[in-house]
Amino acid sequence: MARELYELAGADPARRFSPYCWRSRMALAHKGLEAACIPWRFTDSQAIAFSGQDKVPVLVDGDRVVSDSWAIAEYLEERYPEAPSLFRGARQPVRFIAAWADTVLNAQLVRMIVSDIPQWLGEGQQAYFRASREARFGMGLEQVTQGRESRLPEFRTALQPMRVLLWENPFLGGGSPDYADYAVFGGFQWARCVSSLSLLEATDPVHGWRERMLDLFGGLARDVPHCGR
């Protein structure tokens, strides 16, 4: 059976924008593993019912079904130990960075880009996304992102832990990327695929890091529909 990765997509199946799916897509490339993309949309719960839950990414590898980006990374590390390591033997520091990306980076990103997402969804998906996210935030999506340009300095300041590492090495993982890079990059790729908001200044070391990430694996992340930022 061919390896498959169920990934969140917009109306255009090539516009894949989940930060967590990008983590898994980059992890597969790091391991040198091919996986067919199976586009998945927000209301498509039946398409992944076989996984026993309702969120992507979902990896199907032969007779194994793995959901959750961190679980997928751990599975790949254990199933393919001969391929380049995602953790280099130290999972806890990488897990910490992934948790920082979840609770700090992505939590700030969503409040700056969420109103840009509906335009890339099909009509039925737009209605679901808007209703579910507005219920979550307790306000309209445009209210969530109102004044976002004025919040950019605060967002950029929150990236200082990244700069400390990137002043010394080209990647968060050191001389070459590891899963810590993919965990953080997923959020930036999410924003890049749905929003034209300029998150980073060109002189920022984080901007240079993001460019290097986009060039990895033959431009895997660069060569997708995006908004040019």
C-alpha positions as CSV (number, residue, x, y, z in Angstrom):
1,M,0.0,0.0,0.0
2,A,1.3,3.4,-0.9
3,R,2.1,5.8,1.9
4,E,-0.5,8.6,2.2
5,L,-0.7,11.8,4.2
6,Y,-4.1,13.5,4.7
7,E,-3.5,17.2,4.6
8,L,-5.8,20.2,5.1
9,A,-6.4,22.0,1.8
10,G,-8.3,24.9,0.5
11,A,-10.7,25.0,-2.5
12,D,-7.5,24.5,-4.6
13,P,-6.2,21.1,-3.4
14,A,-2.6,22.4,-3.9
15,R,-3.1,25.2,-1.3
16,R,-2.2,23.1,1.8
17,F,-2.1,25.4,4.9
18,S,-2.3,23.5,8.2
19,P,0.8,24.2,10.3
20,Y,0.6,20.7,11.7
21,C,0.3,19.1,8.3
22,W,3.4,21.0,7.2
23,R,5.3,19.6,10.2
24,S,4.6,16.1,9.0
25,R,5.2,16.9,5.4
26,M,8.7,18.3,6.2
27,A,9.4,15.4,8.6
28,L,8.7,12.9,5.8
29,A,11.0,14.8,3.5
30,H,13.7,14.8,6.2
31,K,13.5,11.1,6.4
32,G,13.6,10.8,2.6
33,L,10.1,9.2,2.5
34,E,7.5,9.8,-0.2
35,A,3.8,10.1,0.7
36,A,0.9,11.0,-1.6
37,C,-1.1,14.0,-0.5
38,I,-4.7,13.3,0.1
39,P,-6.5,16.7,0.3
40,W,-8.9,17.0,3.2
41,R,-11.4,19.8,4.1
42,F,-12.8,20.9,7.4
43,T,-16.2,19.2,7.1
44,D,-14.8,16.0,5.6
45,S,-14.8,14.0,8.9
46,Q,-16.0,10.8,7.3
47,A,-12.9,10.8,5.0
48,I,-10.6,10.2,8.1
49,A,-13.1,8.3,10.3
50,F,-10.9,5.2,9.9
51,S,-8.3,7.0,12.1
52,G,-10.6,7.1,15.1
53,Q,-10.6,10.9,15.3
54,D,-11.4,14.0,13.2
55,K,-8.3,16.0,12.7
56,V,-5.4,16.0,10.2
57,P,-2.6,15.2,9.6
58,V,-3.2,11.5,9.3
59,L,-0.4,9.3,8.0
60,V,-1.2,5.9,6.4
61,D,1.9,3.8,6.1
62,G,1.1,0.3,5.0
63,D,-1.2,-1.1,7.7
64,R,-0.3,1.6,10.2
65,V,-2.5,4.7,10.7
66,V,-1.0,7.5,12.8
67,S,-2.7,10.9,13.6
68,D,-1.3,14.0,15.4
69,S,1.9,15.6,14.0
70,W,4.0,14.8,17.1
71,A,2.9,11.2,17.1
72,I,3.7,11.0,13.4
73,A,7.2,12.4,14.0
74,E,7.8,9.8,16.8
75,Y,6.4,7.0,14.6
76,L,8.7,8.0,11.7
77,E,11.7,8.1,14.0
78,E,11.0,4.6,15.4
79,R,9.9,3.0,12.1
80,Y,12.8,4.4,10.0
81,P,15.8,4.6,12.4
82,E,18.2,4.2,9.5
83,A,17.0,7.5,7.9
84,P,18.3,10.9,9.2
85,S,17.1,11.5,12.8
86,L,14.4,14.0,13.5
87,F,15.5,14.4,17.1
88,R,19.1,13.5,17.2
89,G,18.6,11.5,20.4
90,A,17.2,14.4,22.4
91,R,13.4,14.6,22.2
92,Q,12.6,16.7,25.2
93,P,14.3,19.9,23.9
94,V,12.5,19.5,20.6
95,R,9.2,18.8,22.3
96,F,9.7,22.1,24.3
97,I,10.2,24.0,21.1
98,A,7.1,22.4,19.5
99,A,5.1,23.3,22.6
100,W,6.4,26.9,22.3
101,A,5.3,27.0,18.7
102,D,1.8,25.8,19.7
103,T,1.3,28.0,22.7
104,V,3.1,31.2,21.7
105,L,3.8,31.4,18.0
106,N,0.6,29.9,16.6
107,A,-1.5,31.5,19.3
108,Q,-0.3,34.9,18.1
109,L,-0.4,34.1,14.4
110,V,-4.0,33.0,14.4
111,R,-5.1,36.4,15.8
112,M,-3.3,38.1,12.8
113,I,-4.3,35.9,9.9
114,V,-7.6,34.1,10.7
115,S,-9.7,36.5,8.7
116,D,-7.6,35.8,5.6
117,I,-8.4,32.1,5.5
118,P,-12.1,32.0,4.3
119,Q,-11.2,33.4,0.9
120,W,-9.3,30.3,0.1
121,L,-12.1,27.9,1.0
122,G,-15.0,26.5,-0.9
123,E,-18.4,28.0,-0.2
124,G,-19.5,25.4,2.3
125,Q,-16.2,25.3,4.0
126,Q,-16.3,29.1,4.4
127,A,-19.5,29.0,6.3
128,Y,-18.2,26.2,8.6
129,F,-14.9,27.9,9.2
130,R,-16.4,31.3,9.9
131,A,-19.1,30.0,12.3
132,S,-16.8,27.7,14.2
133,R,-13.9,30.2,14.6
134,E,-16.2,33.1,15.5
135,A,-17.8,30.9,18.2
136,R,-14.3,30.1,19.5
137,F,-13.2,33.7,19.6
138,G,-16.5,35.2,20.6
139,M,-16.3,37.8,17.9
140,G,-16.2,38.2,14.1
141,L,-13.0,37.1,12.3
142,E,-12.4,40.7,11.1
143,Q,-12.6,41.9,14.7
144,V,-10.0,39.3,15.7
145,T,-7.5,40.6,13.3
146,Q,-8.4,44.3,13.5
147,G,-5.3,46.5,14.1
148,R,-3.0,43.6,13.4
149,E,-0.3,45.8,11.9
150,S,0.0,47.6,15.3
151,R,0.6,44.2,16.9
152,L,3.5,43.2,14.7
153,P,6.2,44.6,17.0
154,E,4.9,42.5,19.9
155,F,4.8,39.5,17.7
156,R,8.3,40.1,16.5
157,T,9.6,40.6,20.0
158,A,8.1,37.2,20.9
159,L,10.5,35.6,18.4
160,Q,13.6,36.6,20.4
161,P,14.3,33.0,21.6
162,M,14.6,32.0,18.0
163,R,17.1,34.8,17.3
164,V,19.3,33.7,20.1
165,L,19.7,30.3,18.5
166,L,19.9,31.6,14.9
167,W,22.7,34.1,15.7
168,E,24.8,31.0,16.4
169,N,23.6,28.5,13.9
170,P,21.6,28.5,10.6
171,F,18.9,26.3,12.0
172,L,17.2,25.8,15.3
173,G,18.6,22.2,15.2
174,G,22.1,23.6,14.7
175,G,24.1,23.2,11.5
176,S,21.2,21.4,9.9
177,P,17.5,21.3,10.5
178,D,15.6,18.9,12.7
179,Y,12.0,18.5,13.9
180,A,12.4,21.7,16.1
181,D,12.7,23.6,12.8
182,Y,9.7,21.9,11.2
183,A,7.5,22.5,14.3
184,V,8.2,26.2,14.1
185,F,8.2,26.5,10.4
186,G,4.7,25.0,10.1
187,G,3.2,28.2,11.6
188,F,5.1,30.5,9.2
189,Q,4.2,28.4,6.2
190,W,0.5,28.5,7.4
191,A,0.6,32.2,7.4
192,R,2.5,32.4,4.1
193,C,-0.1,30.2,2.3
194,V,-3.1,32.3,3.4
195,S,-2.1,35.9,4.2
196,S,-0.1,38.7,2.6
197,L,0.7,40.2,6.0
198,S,4.4,40.9,6.3
199,L,5.3,39.2,9.5
200,L,9.0,39.5,9.3
201,E,11.5,42.3,8.4
202,A,14.0,41.4,5.7
203,T,16.9,42.0,8.1
204,D,15.5,39.7,10.8
205,P,17.5,36.5,11.3
206,V,14.2,34.7,11.5
207,H,13.5,35.9,8.0
208,G,16.8,34.4,6.8
209,W,16.0,31.1,8.6
210,R,12.5,31.0,6.9
211,E,14.1,31.5,3.5
212,R,16.5,28.6,4.2
213,M,13.5,26.4,5.3
214,L,11.7,27.2,2.1
215,D,14.7,26.1,0.1
216,L,14.9,22.7,1.8
217,F,14.2,19.5,-0.1
218,G,14.3,21.1,-3.5
219,G,12.0,23.9,-2.5
220,L,9.3,21.6,-1.3
221,A,7.6,24.4,0.8
222,R,8.4,27.3,-1.6
223,D,6.8,25.7,-4.6
224,V,3.2,25.8,-3.4
225,P,0.3,28.4,-3.8
226,H,1.0,31.2,-1.4
227,C,0.5,34.9,-0.9
228,G,4.1,36.1,-1.5
229,R,5.2,36.9,2.1
